[in-house]
Every structure is written in structure tokens, then in C-alpha cells.
């Protein structure tokens, strides 16, 4: 694979393509987190809530930009992709908007809501055995086979310049919203898996607020980026494990890694128990029913592992809300 350098110009170029299809999700001030952290009145905490998008997560940003930039290549061919669930609904939404056939490969353990959202936008779904994928590579193999048999164009859920750039558009919105209010960012918390979200978001935040400390968050049982950052090379872990089903990549992407290594100076790993507590906090204080992947950034902030000294505001990415009710109730009760 030839790694293409993705820049803030790519993010800026993605914005008009995405704006045709997606209204900006809200940036919400969290008085509850400000009180919990005992912040002075001059500092604020903001949550960028991608649960308000049509697909219930940030993934449609990257999917829309990928499809808009590959229409000539796609032509009348279908699109094939693998996904834990949120990119599946994101690329399905993009397929609906551009009138393209989409076939996605999803784990048999994916939340029902992610299957339902994906089908609601017209995509076809094939499943694989998630429990044995670390041994068989069934997920990627099935996606490749579909691409070959259907003559489909294969889309990566994270390791692609257009996906990265599209995912950065939400952070452009954050920068503009806060600058309009005369605010500055001191800390930015965002989950990391394959790096498709964080790499795009980091480009936009670093451009708008160069002084901001960009902090990645991942599950303790899926800490491939933490290991990569410590060793200085992309590290693949054998079997990621967490209730954060959207953060179970084996390693960060090749296109993502140079951006992450340059801009993300700290990564916090969180036990699932702490993520469950953050889900409960969000529900009790804000009435927000976040999926574990979406709540892990709040868990990292509440863990107080990051040095929060400074004068600026703190921004958290809530990446998605696609969680089944029975699982959600169980997790916040434990």
C-alpha cells in the first residue's frame, strides 16, 4: 500500500461534499462534568455528540466523503466493506444517498440496532464468526471474496485518506463553534481504534488550536495504539477484547499511523468497568444513552489520568449511540 499524506486541506475539501448530506451534530456543554471535575468558571467541558447523525455515529462522515471521491471508480459496481457495525450503517447511508448497492460484512455478535440501521438504508449484510476471526481472518477474507465475486469496490472503514478527511469535518465544526464564542481548547479526548476518527479529528483540532493536547482513548483489552505509541512502530495485537465493539481493531491503519504518531501525544487505556460507569453518568446527568465506544472518552476524563491544567476548554467526542436496550441496561446496572 502506498501511504498518502492526509492534510488539513483534505479535511477542508471534504466539508462541502459532506454538507450536502449531513447537518452538523451538536456540540453540547456539560455542566455536570464541569462540576464533577471542579473546574473554575472560566473553563468549560463540551461533548461533540455524533449520536445525532442519521446513522447514529460519526462513521457516515468518512463514508460519504469516500463515496463522493470514488464515484468514477465505482460506476455501476457495488461497494463491499467490513465493519463492526457503525461503518456498515455509515456506508449504507452513503450508498442510499448516491444510489449505490452496498454489501457489508459484520460480526455475528454486532448489536441488533447496528444490523437494523444498516438494513434500513438498503445495504445487504453477510456475517462472520467474530469469536474465531483472530485465528481465521474470516472478516477480511469474506470482504475480499465478495469484492472479487461481485466485482465490487472495497471500502476501508478507517485506513483510507478520504475516510480520514471526511471524519475530520466534525472537528472543523468544533473549532468554528468554539472560536465563534471566543473559546480555546486545552484538551481534546477522542477514542482510537483503527484511527479513522482520531486521525481526521486531530488534523482539524491541531490546525485550529495548535496548543490543544490531543488525547487518545482505547480499551485496556484493545490497546494496539498504546503499544504502538510506546514502541514507535505500528503494533498488531492478537485478540482485542472489550465491550467497546467499535474499538476492536487489531492495529491502527497505515494511512492513520503517521498522523496519530505526530499529533497524539498521550493515550489513556480504560477498563470496561470504568466505561460502564461513564455510560451511567451520561444517562443520569444528560439523558444520553451512549454505546460503550461512545462513552469511553468520558470515562478517561473522569479517571483523571490526564493532567487537566491549563486555561482552555475540554472537548470530548461521543462517537456513537448505537446500543441495544437490554445490553445498555445491564451495563449501567453492573
C-alpha positions as a printed Julia matrix, in Angstrom:
334×3 Matrix{Float64}:
   0.0     0.0     0.0
   1.22    3.48   -0.88
   0.6     5.73    2.09
  -0.74    9.13    1.07
  -0.15   12.11    3.32
  -3.53   13.43    4.53
  -3.6    17.13    5.44
  -5.99   19.75    6.75
  -6.61   20.76    3.11
  -8.14   17.32    2.53
 -10.43   17.83    5.52
 -11.49   21.26    4.24
 -12.14   19.81    0.78
 -14.34   17.1     2.3
 -16.65   19.52    4.07
 -18.81   20.68    1.12
 -19.18   17.08   -0.07
 -20.49   16.01    3.32
 -22.6    19.1     3.98
 -24.86   18.14    1.06
 -26.0    15.11    3.07
 -25.4    15.7     6.79
 -26.35   18.51    9.14
 -23.7    19.2    11.83
 -24.31   17.2    15.03
 -24.45   19.33   18.19
 -21.67   20.47   20.48
 -23.19   20.3    23.96
 -21.88   21.97   27.09
 -21.66   19.6    30.07
 -22.26   21.49   33.29
 -22.3    18.11   35.06
 -18.73   17.29   34.01
 -17.56   20.81   34.89
 -18.9    20.33   38.4
 -17.57   16.79   38.66
 -14.07   18.0    37.78
 -14.38   21.12   39.96
 -13.3    23.35   37.09
 -13.15   27.13   37.54
 -15.96   29.16   35.94
 -13.6    30.25   33.18
 -13.31   26.69   31.78
 -15.97   24.59   30.08
 -16.48   20.97   29.01
 -18.06   20.23   25.62
 -19.35   16.98   24.14
 -19.49   16.55   20.36
 -22.37   14.1    20.08
 -22.29   12.11   16.82
 -25.24   10.06   18.03
 -27.46   12.71   16.4
 -26.44   11.75   12.87
 -28.72    9.69   10.62
 -26.65    6.56   11.27
 -26.23    7.19   14.99
 -22.44    7.6    14.79
 -19.66    9.59   13.14
 -18.99    6.92   10.52
 -21.2     8.36    7.79
 -18.85   11.38    7.54
 -15.95    9.31    6.25
 -18.22    7.03    4.24
 -19.84    9.93    2.39
 -16.51   11.52    1.54
 -15.09    8.19    0.39
 -18.05    7.58   -1.92
 -18.16   11.15   -3.25
 -14.5    10.85   -4.25
 -14.81    7.38   -5.79
 -17.91    7.73   -7.95
 -15.98    7.37  -11.21
 -14.24    4.22   -9.97
 -17.5     2.77   -8.64
 -19.64    3.44  -11.7
 -22.32    0.72  -11.68
 -20.32   -1.61   -9.44
 -21.38   -2.38   -5.86
 -19.4    -1.43   -2.75
 -18.09   -4.05   -0.32
 -16.86   -3.34    3.2
 -16.36   -4.98    6.58
 -17.42   -3.26    9.78
 -18.2    -3.89   13.43
 -21.45   -2.08   12.71
 -21.18    1.7    12.63
 -19.26    1.95    9.36
 -21.74   -0.56    7.96
 -24.62    1.83    8.59
 -22.47    4.78    7.5
 -21.54    3.27    4.13
 -25.12    2.03    3.76
 -26.35    5.59    4.28
 -23.85    6.84    1.7
 -25.0     4.14   -0.71
 -28.59    5.24   -0.26
 -27.69    8.89   -0.89
 -25.65    8.09   -4.03
 -27.94    5.25   -5.18
 -25.24    2.57   -5.0
 -25.56   -1.07   -3.98
 -23.71   -1.83   -0.73
 -22.72   -5.22    0.72
 -21.26   -5.25    4.22
 -19.6    -7.93    6.33
 -20.49   -7.68   10.03
 -19.69   -9.8    13.09
 -22.44  -12.17   14.19
 -22.21  -10.54   17.63
 -22.95   -6.98   16.45
 -25.75   -5.16   18.32
 -29.17   -5.64   16.76
 -29.56   -1.89   16.32
 -26.49   -1.81   14.06
 -27.97   -4.55   11.85
 -31.3    -2.71   11.77
 -29.82    0.68   10.88
 -27.66   -0.84    8.14
 -30.58   -2.66    6.57
 -32.81    0.41    6.88
 -30.56    2.23    4.39
 -30.78   -0.63    1.89
 -27.48   -2.47    2.39
 -27.06   -6.24    2.16
 -25.37   -7.95    5.12
 -23.24  -11.06    5.46
 -21.93  -12.16    8.87
 -18.8   -13.85   10.15
 -17.89  -15.66   13.36
 -16.31  -12.94   15.5
 -15.04  -15.39   18.14
 -12.63  -17.07   15.75
 -11.74  -14.19   13.43
  -8.39  -13.59   15.16
  -7.4   -17.09   14.04
  -9.12  -17.35   10.67
  -9.1   -13.78    9.31
 -12.65  -14.54    8.17
 -13.76  -10.89    8.26
 -11.26   -9.58    5.72
 -11.35  -12.8     3.7
 -15.11  -12.62    3.28
 -14.98   -8.96    2.28
 -12.29   -9.73   -0.33
 -14.28  -12.66   -1.7
 -17.4   -10.53   -2.08
 -15.35   -7.87   -3.85
 -14.0   -10.49   -6.28
 -17.26  -12.34   -6.91
 -19.38   -9.19   -7.25
 -16.71   -7.07   -8.97
 -17.23   -4.66   -6.09
 -15.12   -1.71   -4.99
 -13.87   -2.37   -1.47
 -14.07    0.43    1.11
 -11.94    0.53    4.25
 -13.72    1.61    7.44
 -10.68    3.62    8.55
  -7.48    3.07    6.55
  -8.21    5.42    3.66
  -7.35    9.11    3.02
 -10.93   10.04    2.06
 -12.36    8.34    5.14
  -9.85   10.13    7.37
 -10.56   13.51    5.77
 -14.32   13.03    5.98
 -14.14   12.1     9.64
 -12.23   15.29   10.34
 -15.12   17.5     9.23
 -16.89   17.18   12.6
 -13.83   18.63   14.31
 -13.85   21.57   11.9
 -17.32   22.24   13.27
 -15.99   22.11   16.82
 -13.21   24.58   16.01
 -15.57   27.03   14.35
 -18.23   26.79   17.06
 -15.75   27.5    19.85
 -13.85   30.23   18.02
 -17.13   31.98   17.35
 -17.71   32.02   21.13
 -14.19   33.27   21.79
 -13.19   29.96   23.4
  -9.95   27.97   23.14
  -9.34   24.24   23.6
  -6.78   22.96   26.09
  -7.65   19.23   25.91
  -9.33   17.06   23.29
 -10.35   13.46   24.1
 -11.25   11.04   21.3
 -11.44    7.23   21.04
  -8.93    5.36   18.88
  -9.38    2.03   17.15
  -8.19    1.81   13.57
  -7.61    5.55   13.8
 -10.08    6.72   11.17
 -11.84    9.09   13.55
  -8.94   10.36   15.62
  -6.6    10.98   12.69
  -9.14   13.21   10.93
 -10.22   14.93   14.13
  -6.61   15.52   15.2
  -5.79   17.25   11.9
  -8.63   19.72   12.38
  -8.08   20.36   16.09
  -4.3    20.8    15.69
  -4.88   23.27   12.87
  -7.49   25.29   14.75
  -5.97   25.11   18.23
  -2.28   24.18   17.96
  -1.86   24.42   21.73
  -4.52   21.76   22.44
  -3.4    18.49   23.99
  -4.88   15.71   21.86
  -5.53   12.59   23.94
  -6.48    9.2    22.53
  -8.59    6.72   24.46
  -8.88    2.97   23.95
  -9.99   -0.08   25.93
  -7.44   -1.82   28.14
  -8.16   -5.05   26.28
  -7.64   -3.49   22.83
  -4.62   -1.24   23.36
  -2.9    -1.56   19.99
  -2.33    2.19   19.67
  -0.94    2.45   23.19
   1.56   -0.28   22.38
   2.34    1.34   19.02
   2.95    4.76   20.58
   5.25    3.24   23.21
   7.3     1.24   20.7
   7.32    3.78   17.88
   6.04    1.25   15.32
   2.56    0.03   14.38
   1.81   -2.91   16.62
  -0.78   -5.61   15.94
  -2.44   -7.27   18.9
  -3.6   -10.89   18.59
  -7.11  -10.74   20.06
  -8.67   -7.41   21.07
 -11.38   -7.72   23.72
 -13.81   -5.16   25.17
 -17.47   -4.23   25.44
 -16.48   -1.32   23.14
 -17.3    -3.25   19.97
 -16.33   -0.3    17.78
 -12.77   -0.24   19.16
 -11.62   -3.79   18.42
  -9.18   -3.27   15.56
  -6.03   -5.37   15.51
  -3.88   -2.35   14.67
  -4.18    1.26   13.52
  -4.24    1.82    9.78
  -1.2     2.59    7.65
  -2.59    5.95    6.49
  -3.65    6.79   10.04
  -0.44    5.95   11.85
   1.76    8.9    10.69
  -0.94   11.39   11.71
  -1.55    9.73   15.07
   2.14    9.43   15.86
   2.7    13.11   15.06
  -0.33   14.66   16.76
  -1.46   12.35   19.59
   0.98   12.65   22.48
  -0.95   10.71   25.12
  -3.21    7.68   25.12
  -5.31    6.52   28.05
  -6.47    2.91   28.32
  -9.71    2.25   30.17
 -11.11   -0.9    31.8
 -14.61   -1.75   30.65
 -15.92   -1.22   34.18
 -14.96    2.47   34.01
 -16.62    2.8    30.61
 -19.83    1.36   32.08
 -19.7     3.98   34.83
 -19.28    6.7    32.21
 -22.32    5.35   30.34
 -24.3     5.59   33.56
 -23.02    9.13   34.23
 -24.09   10.3    30.77
 -27.51    8.72   31.16
 -28.16   10.07   34.65
 -26.76   13.57   34.08
 -27.68   14.19   30.44
 -30.27   11.56   29.48
 -27.86   10.33   26.79
 -27.82    6.61   26.03
 -24.33    6.14   24.58
 -22.8     2.94   23.32
 -19.62    1.88   25.18
 -17.38    3.1    22.35
 -19.09    6.49   22.52
 -18.69    6.83   26.29
 -15.05    5.79   26.67
 -13.74    9.36   26.27
 -15.9    10.48   29.2
 -14.53    7.52   31.17
 -10.98    8.72   30.51
 -11.81   12.26   31.61
 -13.48   11.03   34.8
 -10.49    8.77   35.57
  -8.37   11.92   35.99
  -5.38   10.22   34.36
  -4.77   13.27   32.18
  -3.19   16.42   33.54
  -6.02   18.91   33.02
  -4.07   22.0    33.99
  -4.47   24.96   31.65
  -6.87   27.77   30.86
  -8.84   26.39   27.92
 -11.92   24.24   27.43
 -12.09   20.46   27.3
 -13.75   18.74   24.34
 -14.92   15.11   24.32
 -16.0    13.07   21.32
 -19.1    10.94   21.85
 -18.67    8.82   18.73
 -21.98    6.96   18.68
 -25.16    5.86   20.41
 -25.93    2.54   18.72
 -26.52    0.2    21.66
 -29.24   -2.38   22.27
 -31.52   -1.57   25.17
 -31.02   -4.84   27.05
 -27.23   -4.57   26.88
 -27.32   -0.91   27.88
 -29.49   -1.59   30.91
 -27.21   -4.42   32.0
 -24.02   -2.37   31.63
 -25.21    0.67   33.55
 -26.61   -1.57   36.31
 -23.36   -3.53   36.88
